Amino acid sequence: MNAARRKKYSAFALAREALRHHRGWPPAWRDATPKRAYDVVIIGGGGHGLATAYYLAREHGVTNVAVLEKSWIGGGNTGRNTTVVRSNYFFPESTAFYDFSVKLYEGLSRELNYNIMFSQRGMMMLAHDRHGVEMLRRSANAMLLNGADAEFLDGAEVKRRIPGLNPSPRFPVLAGLNQPRGGTARHDAVAWGYARAADALGVDIIQNCEVTGFIVEGGQVRGVETSRGEIRTNKVGLAVAGHSSVLADMAGFRLPLTSYALQAFVSEPLKPCLDTVILSPATGVYLSQSDKGGLVVGTALDHYPSYAQRGNIPIMEHAAAGVVELFPQFSRVRFLRQWAGIVDVMHDSTPVVDKSPVGGLYLNCGWGTGGFKAIPGGGFCFAHTIARDEAHPLTAPFSLKRFETGALIDEAAASGIAH
Ligand SMILES: Cc1cc2nc3c(=O)[nH]c(=O)nc-3n(C[C@H](O)[C@H](O)[C@H](O)COP(=O)(O)OP(=O)(O)OC[C@H]3O[C@@H](n4cnc5c(N)ncnc54)[C@H](O)[C@@H]3O)c2cc1C
C-alpha cells in the first residue's frame, strides 16, 4: 500500500466503511522491506522509537528512516505497561520534560488522527503516615513551583473523592497529592498511532528484524547488521528499553544501568468503580480501572536483575495484598492476567537522551519504570538530538556526562513504584 493512499479516520469514513462491511480500510502502515541504506536507522519499534521516527520526519524533514523491530511493534514495554501518564516529578529538569510530554499527549489523538484514548482522570498519591504527608507536601510545592498542576488534599477530602477507599486504621489515608492532568492512555494505540503517522510520512517500519551488530569504522557508525541483512547508515538511534545494555555491549561500551523485570496485573472486568489512578507507596501498589472495566495493577520492580520477561507468585501476592488493603471490597475479584516487561533503570532513575561514545550512535534509554508517559516528549527530543547532533534543551540534563560531573537527578522517590 502506498503511504499517500492512507485514509483519514473520521466519523464519515467510519459510516462509509460500515456500509461496506469494513472491507475498504487499508493497512495502517506498510510492511516495509529493508532497503540497503537509510539516512537514519532507529533500533526498537516501541513508543520511543516510533515517536522518534515520526518527529524526525515531521519536525526535521528526515524521511529516509527505518525503524527496526526484532518482533512486533509495541510488543516490548510499550504494550506491557500500566499506561499511567503524569508529570509529578520533584526536580525542575524532570518536571519541565515530563510536563512537555503530557502537553503533547493532550493533543496527540488529533495530531496523529488516531484515538489514543487519553483520559485525564487524575493521579492521586496517598500518604498513610505523617512522614508520607510531609513528602506529599514537599512534592506538591515542588510541582507547583515547577509549573505543573498539583492539589494537596487532606484525608477527608481524599475519602470524599474516592469513597471506596479502606477506612481501616492499619493504613489510614491521611492525605493525597492529586495531579488532575494525570491519567491514562491506551498503550497499543500510542505505538500504532505513531507507526501509522510515521509511515504516512515515508518512514519504513520493519518488523521481525533483529539488530545483531554494528558496523563501526574509525569510531563512527556506518551501519547495522540485522537478521535480514546489512543496512548502511551514518546515524543510528537506540531505543530498545530493557535491552539497552545488550546493544551498547555490541557497540563496545557500557551504560550505568541495570535491567529488571517489572510486573503488572489486570483483573476481570468490573462495573465502573474507580475513576482515578491511585498510588499508595506504603502498600507498594498503584491501580486504575481500564475502559474495559479491569483493574490495572502495578507494583515495584522485581528484587533482582533479570531478562526473564515473566511474572511470579511472590510479586502477585504482594500486589493482591496491597489492593485488598486499599479496597477490601476487591478481595474476591480475580486477576485475569499477569505479565512482565524488562526495564532499564539508571542509577539515578533519570533517563539518558544523548550521544553515545560511538560517533553517529545516539541513546534513548533508562526510562526504567516510567517511560510510557515520556513517549511523545522523548521522541520529540531524541529526534532533535539525532537530526541536529546536539541535545534538545529539555533533555540536555539527561546526558551521560552527569555520571562524570556528578550532576545526577535523583528521581528515585518519584519512580520508586513503577508508574
Ligand atoms: C509492567 C510495566 C508497567 C509500566 N507502567 C508504566 C506506566 O504506568 N507509566 C509509564 O510512564 N511507564 C510505565 N512503564 C515503563 C514503560 O513501559 C517504558 O519505559 C516504555 O514503554 C519504554 O518504551 P520504549 O519504546 O523505550 O521501549 P519498548 O516499548 O520496550 O521498545 C523497545 C523495543 O526494542 C526492541 N528490541 C530490543 N532489542 C532489539 C534488537 N536487537 N533489534 C531490534 N529491536 C530490538 C524490543 O523488541 C522492543 O519492542 C511500565 C513498564 C512495565 C514493564
The ligand as an SDF file (V2000), in Angstrom:
LIG
                    3D

 53 58  0  0  0  0  0  0  0  0999 V2000
    4.7370   -3.6830   33.8250 C   0  0  0  0  0  0  0  0  0  0  0  0
    5.1570   -2.3030   33.4150 C   0  0  0  0  0  0  0  0  0  0  0  0
    4.4110   -1.2070   33.8210 C   0  0  0  0  0  0  0  0  0  0  0  0
    4.7840    0.0630   33.4250 C   0  0  0  0  0  0  0  0  0  0  0  0
    3.9600    1.0980   33.7430 N   0  0  0  0  0  0  0  0  0  0  0  0
    4.2370    2.3330   33.2710 C   0  0  0  0  0  0  0  0  0  0  0  0
    3.3180    3.3900   33.4840 C   0  0  0  0  0  0  0  0  0  0  0  0
    2.2340    3.2000   34.0470 O   0  0  0  0  0  0  0  0  0  0  0  0
    3.6470    4.6190   33.0310 N   0  0  0  0  0  0  0  0  0  0  0  0
    4.8210    4.8750   32.4080 C   0  0  0  0  0  0  0  0  0  0  0  0
    5.0820    6.0270   32.0680 O   0  0  0  0  0  0  0  0  0  0  0  0
    5.6960    3.8760   32.1430 N   0  0  0  0  0  0  0  0  0  0  0  0
    5.4340    2.6210   32.5500 C   0  0  0  0  0  0  0  0  0  0  0  0
    6.2780    1.5820   32.2870 N   0  0  0  0  0  0  0  0  0  0  0  0
    7.5410    1.8550   31.5740 C   0  0  0  0  0  0  0  0  0  0  0  0
    7.3120    1.9990   30.0760 C   0  0  0  0  0  0  0  0  0  0  0  0
    6.5300    0.9260   29.6060 O   0  0  0  0  0  0  0  0  0  0  0  0
    8.6330    2.0190   29.3230 C   0  0  0  0  0  0  0  0  0  0  0  0
    9.5260    2.9380   29.9240 O   0  0  0  0  0  0  0  0  0  0  0  0
    8.4120    2.4640   27.8800 C   0  0  0  0  0  0  0  0  0  0  0  0
    7.4030    1.6990   27.2800 O   0  0  0  0  0  0  0  0  0  0  0  0
    9.6940    2.3150   27.1070 C   0  0  0  0  0  0  0  0  0  0  0  0
    9.3840    2.4900   25.7430 O   0  0  0  0  0  0  0  0  0  0  0  0
   10.4610    2.1240   24.6770 P   0  0  0  0  0  0  0  0  0  0  0  0
    9.9010    2.4560   23.3480 O   0  0  0  0  0  0  0  0  0  0  0  0
   11.7600    2.7380   25.0460 O   0  0  0  0  0  0  0  0  0  0  0  0
   10.6890    0.5540   24.8780 O   0  0  0  0  0  0  0  0  0  0  0  0
    9.9110   -0.7230   24.3590 P   0  0  0  0  0  0  0  0  0  0  0  0
    8.4730   -0.4860   24.1840 O   0  0  0  0  0  0  0  0  0  0  0  0
   10.3330   -1.8630   25.2330 O   0  0  0  0  0  0  0  0  0  0  0  0
   10.5100   -0.9210   22.9170 O   0  0  0  0  0  0  0  0  0  0  0  0
   11.8240   -1.3750   22.6900 C   0  0  0  0  0  0  0  0  0  0  0  0
   11.7650   -2.3120   21.5160 C   0  0  0  0  0  0  0  0  0  0  0  0
   13.0990   -2.6580   21.1440 O   0  0  0  0  0  0  0  0  0  0  0  0
   13.0320   -3.9530   20.5750 C   0  0  0  0  0  0  0  0  0  0  0  0
   14.3800   -4.5060   20.5260 N   0  0  0  0  0  0  0  0  0  0  0  0
   15.1740   -4.9010   21.5600 C   0  0  0  0  0  0  0  0  0  0  0  0
   16.3300   -5.3840   21.0930 N   0  0  0  0  0  0  0  0  0  0  0  0
   16.2880   -5.2750   19.7430 C   0  0  0  0  0  0  0  0  0  0  0  0
   17.2010   -5.5930   18.6910 C   0  0  0  0  0  0  0  0  0  0  0  0
   18.3890   -6.1590   18.9410 N   0  0  0  0  0  0  0  0  0  0  0  0
   16.8240   -5.3510   17.4080 N   0  0  0  0  0  0  0  0  0  0  0  0
   15.6090   -4.8000   17.1140 C   0  0  0  0  0  0  0  0  0  0  0  0
   14.7140   -4.4720   18.0860 N   0  0  0  0  0  0  0  0  0  0  0  0
   15.0560   -4.6970   19.3760 C   0  0  0  0  0  0  0  0  0  0  0  0
   12.0900   -4.6990   21.5180 C   0  0  0  0  0  0  0  0  0  0  0  0
   11.5430   -5.8340   20.9070 O   0  0  0  0  0  0  0  0  0  0  0  0
   11.0580   -3.6320   21.8310 C   0  0  0  0  0  0  0  0  0  0  0  0
    9.8930   -3.7360   21.0450 O   0  0  0  0  0  0  0  0  0  0  0  0
    5.9570    0.2700   32.6570 C   0  0  0  0  0  0  0  0  0  0  0  0
    6.7180   -0.8230   32.2470 C   0  0  0  0  0  0  0  0  0  0  0  0
    6.3110   -2.1050   32.5980 C   0  0  0  0  0  0  0  0  0  0  0  0
    7.1240   -3.2810   32.1350 C   0  0  0  0  0  0  0  0  0  0  0  0
  1  2  1  0
  2  3  1  0
  2 52  2  0
  3  4  2  0
  4  5  1  0
  4 50  1  0
  5  6  2  0
  6  7  1  0
  6 13  1  0
  7  8  2  0
  7  9  1  0
  9 10  1  0
 10 11  2  0
 10 12  1  0
 12 13  2  0
 13 14  1  0
 14 15  1  0
 14 50  1  0
 15 16  1  0
 16 17  1  0
 16 18  1  0
 18 19  1  0
 18 20  1  0
 20 21  1  0
 20 22  1  0
 22 23  1  0
 23 24  1  0
 24 25  2  0
 24 26  1  0
 24 27  1  0
 27 28  1  0
 28 29  2  0
 28 30  1  0
 28 31  1  0
 31 32  1  0
 32 33  1  0
 33 34  1  0
 33 48  1  0
 34 35  1  0
 35 36  1  0
 35 46  1  0
 36 37  1  0
 36 45  1  0
 37 38  2  0
 38 39  1  0
 39 40  1  0
 39 45  2  0
 40 41  1  0
 40 42  2  0
 42 43  1  0
 43 44  2  0
 44 45  1  0
 46 47  1  0
 46 48  1  0
 48 49  1  0
 50 51  2  0
 51 52  1  0
 52 53  1  0
M  END
$$$$
